[in-house]
Amino acid sequence: METKGFTQDGTVDLRGRPVLASRTGKWSACAFLVGYEAFERMAFYGIASNLVNYLTTQLHEDTVSSVRNVNSWSGSVWITPILGAYIADTYLGRFWTFTVSSLIYVMGMIMLTTAVSLKSLKPTCTNGICNKASTSQVAFFYISLYTIALGAGGTKPNISTFGADQFDDFNPHEKELKVSFFNWWMFSSFLGALFATLGLVYIQENLGWGLGYGVPTVGLLVSLVVFYLGTPIY
């Protein structure tokens, strides 16, 4: 079979067909992924950076309990990628694992934004005296958080490796481009985290929690749309 013009590292498209190196991959594809990473990190750190504050001031948990709960959630975010990587390598592949997981991630973000926005999902306050959160309010909030953790488990280990797949290791020039990709990948990750810890935390505390969580939710949705627009060249 004639292989001239095709990638030499065995890369195939979403339908399992060999791909033309001139029409797919490289920075044309990875620009979509770098953009997604910035918005995803903005969403994650927009929650994590100020979560203890929300739990103590809005759900009225004591400091010890709120710190413990945040640590448990953060731990789950970093453990679930083991499962996500296994599913990708064994069953679905990176693209489809990312696709399913990203939808779960967005669903969790929408639920969390709803939880901090609707009065019925937050404790009531009268004359400066606030009631404790009800069982259902606490349950909905933490289900939202752990839905995000589940979604992150499938996106985090697969999006960067999916980006690496866009470069042909048998092509010396593309190997150099791969190194550049990971540099920009880390830059976009830190940029998203920086905006979250500076901008989103300010919005949450001064303009409202609903807006503070709504901004990264919309950003994540937009980045996913942009990501899927690049599907023909992955």
Secondary structure as the mmCIF struct_conf table of DSSP 4:
data_model
#
loop_
_struct_conf.conf_type_id
_struct_conf.id
_struct_conf.beg_label_comp_id
_struct_conf.beg_label_asym_id
_struct_conf.beg_label_seq_id
_struct_conf.end_label_comp_id
_struct_conf.end_label_asym_id
_struct_conf.end_label_seq_id
TURN_TY1_P TURN_TY1_P1 LYS A 4 GLY A 5
STRN STRN1 PHE A 6 PHE A 6
BEND BEND1 GLN A 8 ASP A 9
STRN STRN2 VAL A 12 VAL A 12
TURN_TY1_P TURN_TY1_P2 LEU A 14 ARG A 15
BEND BEND2 GLY A 16 GLY A 16
STRN STRN3 PRO A 18 PRO A 18
STRN STRN4 LEU A 20 LEU A 20
TURN_TY1_P TURN_TY1_P3 ALA A 21 ARG A 23
BEND BEND3 THR A 24 GLY A 25
HELX_RH_AL_P HELX_RH_AL_P1 LYS A 26 ALA A 48
TURN_TY1_P TURN_TY1_P4 SER A 49 ASN A 50
HELX_RH_AL_P HELX_RH_AL_P2 LEU A 51 THR A 57
TURN_TY1_P TURN_TY1_P5 GLN A 58 GLN A 58
BEND BEND4 LEU A 59 LEU A 59
HELX_RH_AL_P HELX_RH_AL_P3 THR A 63 ILE A 87
HELX_RH_PI_P HELX_RH_PI_P1 ALA A 88 LEU A 92
HELX_RH_AL_P HELX_RH_AL_P4 GLY A 93 SER A 117
HELX_RH_3T_P HELX_RH_3T_P1 LYS A 119 LEU A 121
BEND BEND5 LYS A 122 LYS A 122
STRN STRN5 CYS A 125 THR A 126
TURN_TY1_P TURN_TY1_P6 ASN A 127 GLY A 128
STRN STRN6 ILE A 129 CYS A 130
HELX_LH_PP_P HELX_LH_PP_P1 ASN A 131 SER A 134
HELX_RH_AL_P HELX_RH_AL_P5 THR A 135 ALA A 164
TURN_TY1_P TURN_TY1_P7 ASP A 165 GLN A 166
BEND BEND6 PHE A 167 PHE A 167
TURN_TY1_P TURN_TY1_P8 ASP A 169 PHE A 170
BEND BEND7 ASN A 171 ASN A 171
HELX_RH_AL_P HELX_RH_AL_P6 PRO A 172 PHE A 195
HELX_RH_PI_P HELX_RH_PI_P2 ALA A 196 LEU A 200
HELX_RH_AL_P HELX_RH_AL_P7 VAL A 201 ASN A 206
TURN_TY1_P TURN_TY1_P9 LEU A 207 LEU A 207
HELX_RH_AL_P HELX_RH_AL_P8 TRP A 209 LEU A 229
TURN_TY1_P TURN_TY1_P10 GLY A 230 GLY A 230
HELX_RH_3T_P HELX_RH_3T_P2 THR A 231 ILE A 233
#
